[in-house]
């Protein structure tokens, strides 16, 4: 279970580094569906900085908090954490950064 926590944490961290300005038009959902004109209206560089910081924090906190839960509580608490924490974190990230993509007429 610890290896799974660490592996998923590494996955979250690597996602933060894999998405760049060059490949965002292919990888970012919503952004890749916009027209070229709408993509130019989006402040992509600041968004990607937030995206990277979020995924770094998510990856490290996921691993450390998950391992702490395994050692200090029951394993069931760690399992619930592994499911709920990323979902809640992504809901927070999407809602706080939704205004970035409101420039498009499709949204």
N, C-alpha and C positions, 0 to 999 in steps of 0.2 A: 504494500500500500504506500509505503514511503517513496519507493521508486516511481510509482504512478504520480504522486504529488509533485515530485521533482521534475518528472518528464513533462507534465502538463504545464508547470511553471516555466520551464525552458521553452515550451511551445508558445506561450503567451509573450514571453520576452522576444523570441525570434520574430513573431508577427510584427512587433513594433519596429523591427529593423528591416523587414522584408518589403514593406510598403514605402515607396519613395515617390517623388514627384514624377519620375520617368514612367513608372508602372501604375500609378494611381488610376489612370483612365481605364485600366484593365481590371484592377483588383478591388476598388472601392465601390461597393454596391450603392446605387443611387447616382453616384458621380459618373459612372460609366454609361448610364442611360440618358444623361443630359446631352443636349446639342453642344456643339463646339462653342457657340456664343454664350450659353449658360455656364459652361465649364470655365470660361474666362472670367466670369463674374464671381466665382467662388474663390475665397482667400485660402488657397490650398496649402501654402507653406505654413501658416500659423496652425491650421487644422492638423497637418501632419506632425507638427511639434507636439500638440496636445495628444494626438494619437499615440505617438511613441512614448511619451511620459506615462500615459495611462497604462499602456501595455507593460512597461517596465514595472510600474507599481503593482499592477495586477499579478504579474508573474512572480515577483519576489514575495509579495504578501500572501499569495495563494500557497506557495510552498511553505513558508515559515509558519503561518497560522495553521495550516493543515497538519504539519508535523507536530506543532504544539498541542493541537487537539488530540492527536493520536496518543501522545505521551501522557497528557494530563486528564483526559476524559475517556469516555467509551468510544469504541471505534464507530459506532453508529453516528455520533456527533460529527466525526470527521467525514463520514459519507454524505451526510446531509449538507455539510459545509461545501464539499466538492461539487455538489449540484447547484446549490442555492447561491453561493458567492459569485461565481462568474455571471450568472443570469442577472443578479441584482446589480453587479458592477456595470455590465453592458447597458442595462436599462438606464442607469445613472448617466453613463457616458453619452448615450444617444440623446437623452432628453436635455442635457446641458449643452450639447453641440448641435442641436437641431437647427438653430438659427443660421448656421453656416450654409446650409443648403436651401434655405427659404427663398433664395434669389431666383430659383427656377420656377417657371410657370407650371410645370408638371406636378409640383408638390403642392 
